[in-house]
Amino acid sequence: MKRILLPAITGLLVLAILADRLTKTASTTLSAGASASSADTLAAPGRHSAPRPALAATAPGPAPVPSAAGTPTLDRLARLAVRRQLVGAAERTYLDSLIATTDSVVRRWPDRNAALKVALMEGSPAGYVPHMGALVRQALGRWIEAGVGVTFTEVRDTAGADIVVRWIDRFDIDRAGQTDLTWDQAGRVRHAIISLAMHASAGAPLTEPALLSVAVHETGHAIGLPHSADSNDVMFPSTRTARLSDRDVRTAQVLYQLPPGSVKDFAGP
């Protein structure tokens, strides 16, 4: 699959400037809101691909970019470069949805040399069966195989986990899953909690294909993806499939090629 890349010099400039600026911002806890948890209902299950491998370790990430002192003019140019990248990818991704719901902030996990640590809170509530955990591992495996820029490793300690997955009996509203993100003002995701229902809000148990579809969808939110307006995408609000579309994959790949942070212009000399 053809990857969309920023020009090498511009990419290094963006990363250098934002790396220096963003380390100075204070962390702010925010709910993922509409972009990550609203209307994650379940439609009639669509296509479902064969089971994928479980969790895998990450490959080494890119070497750190030395920080550079930014100026207002250079900062504006860096933001403009990212905005142009977003415009260029608009027809093949749904990153415009992310920018619209985060006030023009590119939001994702920061680059690292280690996989995201995932803790599954298995064993509760009543009615939980171990196979539900296996479905989540399949969901994580699908994003790993897509090569979107993040990988996962399973841990037992929820306190040290980047992503915590828990099950509930049902939501009080028409919803099958929810993801709550914590990120800082620089757009760097710090923590995610995925809540998965075992029953629809009316009480009917969710089928295995439905549970898998929701798990894949919520994992997408956990890595920073917004909702898509296309029902063929796994990130469509009313989840219809557990299969990642080309747009799902491209959106995640482009997201992790961009530096996190605001792409707004600001006044300056």
N, C-alpha and C positions, 0 to 999 in steps of 0.2 A: 504494500500500500504506500502510495506516495505521501511523504510527510511534508508538512508545511513548516519551513524553518525561517527564522529571522536571519537577515544578513549577519555574517559572523561579527563584524565590527560593531554594528548596532546592537546585536544581542549582548556582547560583552559590556558595552557602554550601559545598557539598561540594567544588567545585573549588578555592575559595579556601583552605579549611582544608588539604586534602590537598596542594595545590601547595606550601604553606609547609612542611608536615611532611615530605613525601617528598623534598624537595631536600636534607634533612639526613641521609638514610640512605646507608649505604655500599653500593656495588654488590657483589652476590654472584652468582657464576656457578653456575647450576643446569642440570641436564639436564632436558629436557622430560618425560622419564619416560613413564609409562603414558598420560598425557593427550595426548602429542604423537607418540609413536613406537611404542608397543607394538601388536602385532597388526594392523599395517596390511597385511593380506593382501589377496588379490584374489579376488573371487567371479566368477561368470559375468557378463560385461558386461551391463548393462541398457540403458536408453534413452540415446541420445546426441543432443544438439542440434547444430545446424549450427555451423560454425566461427565464432568471434567475433573481433573486432578484436584486434590485438596490443597492446603496451604503450601507455599514454597518460599524459599529465602530470596532476598533481593540480590540483584547484581550490583556491583559497585557503581555509585552515581558519578556525576561529573566532578572534576576537581574544583575546589573552591576558587571563586574569582576574587582577586584582591580588591579591597574596598578603595573607593576614590572619593575625594571631596566633591560634592555636587554643587552646582551653581543654579540659580533660578532658570537661566537660559538652557543649560544642559538638561535640567530636570524636565523642562517643557518639551524638549526634543525627545527625551526618553519616553515620556508619556505619549507623545504624538506617534512615535514608532510603534508602540504597543497598540494604540488605537487603530493605526493603519493595518496592523496585522489582524486585528479583530474584524475589521471591515472586509479584508481580503478573504477571510475564512467564513464569512457570514452565511453564504449559500450552502456550505457543506457542513456546518455545525449549528448548534443552538446556544452558543456562548452569549449571544445577545440577550437571552433570558437571564443569564447570570448577572450581566452588567446592569440590567434593568432592576433587578431585585437587591443588589448590593450597593446601590448608589455609585456605580462606575468603579467598583473595586474588583480586581482579579483576585479571587479567593481560592486558595489551594493549600495542601500540605507543603511545607518548605522542603527544599532538596536535602537529602540525607543519604548516608551510606548504609543505612540499616532499613529493614522492612518495617512497616507499620505493625505494631503489636496489637493483636486482637484477642480479647478475652470473651469466651462464651459462658454466660451464666446459666448453665444447664441444670436441670433437675426440678425446676419450678416454672409455673404454678402446677396445680393438679391437672393431670392430663398430658403433661409434657412427656414425650418419648424421645429416646436418643437419636432417632432418625431425623428429628427436626434440626439437631445440631449438624448432622451430616449434610443437610440441604444448604445450610449457611456456608459450610466449607465448599460445597459445589459453587455457590454464588461467588465467593471470593476467588475461587479458581478460575472462573470465567473472565474476571477482570484481569487476573494475572496473565492468562494466556493471550489476552488481547494486546498486551504490551503497551499499556496506556501511560506508563510512567510511575506506577506505584506497585508494590508487592506487599505481601502480608506474611506474618508468622504468628502462630498461636501461642498464647501465654496463659498461665493459670491465674495470675494475680491481677485482679481488676484495678487495683490501685496504681499499678505501673503500666496499664494498657493505654494505647492511643485510642482504640475503638472498643467499646463495650457493647456486646449484643445480649439483649434480655428478651424474654418472652412474657406476654401477658395473656390473660384469657380472652379479652376482647376490648375494643375501644367503645366509648359511650356514643361516639358519632360514627358516621359511615366512613371508616378508615380501616385499612389492614396493616399499615406500617407507618412508622414515624422515625425521623432522624433529627436529633438535636445536635447542632455543631457549636463549638466554641472557637472563636478566632480573634486575633488581635487587630488593632487598627491598621496594621500593615497588610491585612488580608491573609496572614498565615494561619491556617487551621491548626488548632492545638489539641482538640479532643472531640470525639464523636460518641454519641449513645444511640444505638439502633434499638427500637422497640418493635417487636413482631407479635401480631395477634395470632392466636390459635383458632379463633372463631370469628365469624363476621359479627357485626354489631347486633344483628338480629338473633344470633345464637347458633347458626349453622356452622359446623366445623369446616375449616378451609381444607381443600383438597391438597394433595402433595404438589401437583403442578402450580397451584395458586400460591402455596407457601414458598416455593422456589422462585416464582416470578417476583413476589414481594421482596424476598431476600436479595435478589439481584438488583432490583430497583433501589432499595435502601442503601445497599453498598455503594451504588453510584452517588447517592447524596453524601455518603460518608467521606468520599474522596473529593467532594466539592462540586459535583455536577448539579445543575439546576434541572427544572422540568423542561421537557420538550413539548412542542405543540403538535408533533407528528405521532399519530397512533402506532406507527410501525416501530418507533423507538422504545427501548426498554424504560426510558425515563419519561414516557408519557404519564401524566398524572394518574389516570385510571389504568393501572398496569395490565397489559394484555399479553405479554410474552416474557420469557426468560432468556431469549436469545438477543445478544447485543447486535444492534444494527451497525452498518458502516458509519452512520452519523454518530451513534453512541461512541464508537471507537475513536473517530476523528476528533470529536469534541473533547474527549479526555486527553488525547495526545496533544492537541493544540494548547489546551489549558496548562499542561505540564511543560510546555515549551516557553510559556510566558512567565515573566517574573511576577510574583504576587505584589499587590499594591494598587493604589488609585491610578486611574488613567485620565483623570480630569485635568484640564488646563487650569492654571491659576495666574493671577496678575503678577507681574514682576518686571524688572528692568530687562 
